[in-house]
Amino acid sequence: MDGMAYASGAGLNTTKKCLDGTRGEILQEIVDWIHDPDVNAPRIFWLHGQAGRGKSAIAHTIALWFKDVGGLGSCFCFARDRQAECREEKMFTTISRDLADHDPAFRRTLASVFTNNSSLMATPNIIQQWEKFCPGTIVSVVDWGNRKYSCGY
């Protein structure tokens, strides 16, 4: 995985979780969605709303819960104070490295992808990264944080 772009500091921050006893209904809805056995269930849960309504706290809480039970593949969060880092260019490579650390079989598969296309390790082309890196059976949390993109591709 050496040479693969990684966004340091973009992971889970346990100090940003929901206060105990709050947001129980939406948290349970997300947990139920994650555990939904229906093959036709949507594979993306899009939590949206106005700034300051707790979306990031919910994302960190869900990530922490699944980390504690060993089911979190990755947690990737944007931060307004780190926009110059162009984290969106590193999102899928960061998630992929996290998944490779979590799952040896995924690590081998990822290594074979790079054997045939080493440029994917550092490309800012997130479409190429999405097509090659995203597995379908593990929890990954992405907190967009009302991010407005300023980096070019």
C-alpha positions in Angstrom: 0.0 0.0 0.0 3.1 2.2 0.0 2.5 5.1 -2.4 -1.2 5.0 -2.1 -2.8 8.4 -1.3 -4.1 8.6 2.3 -5.9 11.5 4.0 -4.5 11.5 7.5 -6.8 12.8 10.2 -10.0 12.1 8.2 -11.1 9.2 10.4 -13.4 8.6 13.3 -13.3 11.2 16.1 -15.0 9.8 19.2 -15.4 13.3 20.7 -17.9 14.2 18.0 -20.4 11.4 18.8 -24.0 12.1 19.9 -24.6 12.8 23.5 -25.8 9.6 25.3 -29.6 9.2 25.0 -30.0 11.6 22.0 -31.1 11.0 18.4 -32.1 7.4 19.2 -34.8 7.2 16.5 -32.5 8.1 13.6 -29.6 6.1 15.0 -31.9 3.0 15.2 -33.2 3.6 11.7 -29.6 3.6 10.3 -28.6 0.5 12.3 -31.8 -1.3 11.0 -30.9 -0.2 7.4 -27.3 -1.6 7.8 -28.7 -4.9 9.0 -31.5 -5.1 6.4 -31.1 -8.6 4.7 -33.2 -7.6 1.7 -31.0 -7.8 -1.4 -33.0 -5.0 -3.0 -32.4 -2.6 0.0 -30.6 0.5 -1.0 -26.9 0.3 -0.3 -26.4 4.0 0.4 -28.1 5.8 3.3 -28.1 9.5 2.6 -28.4 11.6 5.7 -29.0 15.2 4.8 -30.2 18.4 6.4 -29.3 22.0 7.4 -25.9 22.8 8.8 -25.6 22.4 12.5 -28.4 19.7 12.8 -26.1 16.9 14.0 -25.4 14.9 10.9 -21.7 14.7 11.7 -22.5 13.6 15.3 -24.7 10.9 13.9 -22.1 9.7 11.4 -19.4 9.5 14.2 -21.8 7.7 16.5 -22.7 5.1 13.9 -19.0 4.7 13.1 -18.1 4.3 16.8 -20.8 1.7 17.3 -19.6 -0.4 14.4 -16.0 0.0 15.4 -16.8 -1.3 18.8 -18.4 -4.5 17.4 -15.7 -5.0 14.7 -17.9 -4.1 11.7 -16.5 -0.7 10.7 -14.5 -0.8 7.5 -13.7 2.9 7.4 -14.8 6.3 8.5 -13.9 9.3 6.3 -14.8 12.8 7.3 -14.3 16.1 5.6 -13.4 19.2 7.6 -14.0 22.8 6.7 -10.6 23.8 8.3 -8.7 21.3 6.1 -10.1 22.2 2.6 -6.7 22.9 1.2 -5.8 19.2 1.5 -8.2 18.2 -1.2 -9.4 15.2 0.8 -12.0 14.3 -1.8 -9.2 13.2 -4.1 -8.0 10.8 -1.4 -11.4 9.5 -0.3 -11.5 6.1 -2.0 -7.8 5.4 -1.6 -8.1 6.2 2.1 -11.2 4.0 2.5 -9.5 1.2 0.6 -6.4 1.3 2.8 -8.6 1.2 5.9 -10.5 -1.8 4.4 -7.2 -3.5 3.5 -6.1 -3.1 7.2 -9.4 -4.6 8.3 -9.7 -7.5 5.8 -6.7 -9.6 4.5 -8.7 -10.9 1.6 -9.5 -7.3 0.5 -5.8 -6.4 0.9 -4.9 -9.2 -1.6 -7.6 -8.1 -4.0 -6.5 -4.5 -3.8 -2.9 -5.5 -4.3 -3.9 -7.4 -7.5 -5.7 -4.3 -8.8 -2.5 -2.3 -8.4 -0.5 -4.9 -10.1 -2.5 -4.2 -13.2 -2.9 -0.5 -12.7 -0.5 1.2 -10.3 -1.7 4.7 -11.3 -4.8 4.1 -9.3 -2.8 4.5 -6.1 -2.5 8.3 -6.5 -5.1 9.3 -9.1 -7.5 12.1 -8.1 -10.1 10.5 -10.4 -12.7 9.4 -7.9 -14.8 7.7 -10.6 -11.9 5.3 -11.4 -11.4 4.7 -7.7 -15.1 4.0 -7.0 -15.2 1.4 -9.8 -12.1 -0.4 -8.6 -12.1 -0.1 -4.8 -15.7 -0.2 -3.4 -16.8 -3.5 -1.8 -20.4 -4.0 -1.1 -20.7 -5.7 2.3 -18.9 -3.6 4.9 -19.9 -0.4 6.8 -18.1 2.7 5.6 -19.2 6.1 6.9 -18.5 9.2 4.9 -19.2 12.6 6.5 -19.4 15.2 3.7 -19.9 18.0 6.3 -21.8 20.3 3.9 -18.5 20.4 1.9 -18.2 22.7 -1.1 -15.5 21.4 -3.5 -12.7 23.7 -4.5 -10.0 21.3 -5.7 -9.8 20.6 -9.4 -9.4 17.2 -11.1 
